[in-house]
């Protein structure tokens, strides 16, 4: 048991609201790994996995997550385009996730984030 500023971990969790995370990735394996890893932290509540931008938007509107993990490359609508659309309406801290290293995509994400 760890102590933080005089509080035990379990006492802190009773008083603190969990961080609500929406996981968005078209890969079922990536969603499973992210949900599994995030769910291990007692301070995090995964409010749902979404396999595409349309289902992610529905969850975003209904659940209002605190944080979104968002795949960069998805079919129908890529993550950067989706990021630009929802940040205009529902600004939400977002962690971009990619299994590929694309400097152009990274630059676009940084530009989008700084412009908001």
C-alpha positions in Angstrom: 0.0 0.0 0.0 1.4 3.4 -1.0 0.8 6.7 0.7 0.3 10.0 -1.1 0.1 13.2 1.0 -1.2 11.3 4.0 -3.8 9.2 2.0 -3.6 5.5 1.3 -4.1 4.5 -2.4 -7.5 2.9 -1.6 -8.7 6.0 0.3 -7.7 8.2 -2.6 -9.7 6.1 -5.1 -12.8 6.3 -2.9 -12.8 10.1 -3.2 -11.4 10.6 -6.7 -13.4 10.3 -9.9 -11.8 7.8 -12.4 -10.4 9.1 -15.6 -12.8 8.1 -18.3 -11.1 6.9 -21.5 -12.5 6.2 -25.0 -10.3 3.9 -27.1 -10.7 4.4 -30.8 -8.8 2.0 -33.2 -9.9 0.0 -36.2 -7.7 -2.9 -35.2 -9.5 -5.3 -32.8 -6.2 -6.5 -31.4 -5.0 -2.9 -30.8 -8.4 -2.1 -29.1 -8.1 -5.2 -26.9 -4.5 -4.4 -25.9 -5.3 -0.8 -25.1 -8.4 -1.6 -23.1 -6.6 -4.4 -21.2 -3.6 -2.2 -20.4 -5.6 0.9 -19.4 -8.1 -1.2 -17.3 -5.3 -2.4 -15.1 -5.0 1.1 -13.6 -7.5 1.6 -10.8 -7.8 5.3 -11.7 -8.9 4.7 -15.2 -12.3 3.6 -16.5 -12.5 2.6 -20.2 -16.0 3.8 -21.2 -15.8 1.9 -24.5 -13.9 0.8 -27.5 -14.8 2.1 -30.9 -13.7 0.6 -34.2 -14.3 3.7 -36.4 -15.0 7.4 -36.3 -18.8 7.0 -36.5 -19.1 4.8 -33.5 -16.5 6.8 -31.6 -18.5 10.0 -32.2 -21.6 8.4 -30.8 -19.8 7.4 -27.7 -18.1 10.8 -27.4 -21.4 12.6 -27.5 -23.1 10.2 -25.1 -20.3 9.5 -22.6 -18.2 12.6 -22.7 -14.8 11.0 -22.0 -12.0 12.8 -20.2 -9.4 11.4 -22.7 -9.5 9.7 -26.1 -6.9 7.3 -27.5 -7.2 7.7 -31.3 -5.6 5.6 -34.0 -4.0 7.7 -36.8 -4.9 5.5 -39.7 -8.5 4.2 -39.9 -10.7 3.3 -42.9 -13.5 5.7 -44.0 -12.1 8.6 -41.9 -8.6 8.8 -40.6 -7.8 9.8 -37.0 -6.4 13.3 -37.9 -9.6 14.2 -39.8 -11.8 12.9 -37.0 -9.7 14.8 -34.4 -10.2 18.1 -36.3 -14.0 17.5 -36.5 -14.6 16.6 -32.9 -12.2 19.1 -31.3 -14.3 21.9 -32.8 -17.3 20.7 -30.9 -16.1 18.5 -28.0 -12.5 19.6 -27.2 -11.1 16.5 -25.4 -7.5 15.6 -24.6 -6.4 13.0 -27.1 -3.5 10.6 -27.3 -2.8 9.7 -31.0 -1.8 6.1 -31.4 0.0 4.6 -34.5 1.9 1.5 -35.3 3.6 3.4 -38.1 6.0 6.3 -38.0 4.8 9.0 -40.4 6.4 12.3 -40.0 3.8 14.1 -42.1 0.9 12.7 -40.0 2.8 13.7 -36.8 3.3 17.2 -38.1 -0.4 17.5 -39.0 -1.5 16.3 -35.5 0.9 18.8 -33.8 -0.4 21.6 -36.0 -4.0 20.7 -35.3 -3.4 20.5 -31.6 -1.6 23.9 -31.5 -4.3 25.6 -33.5 -7.0 24.6 -31.0 
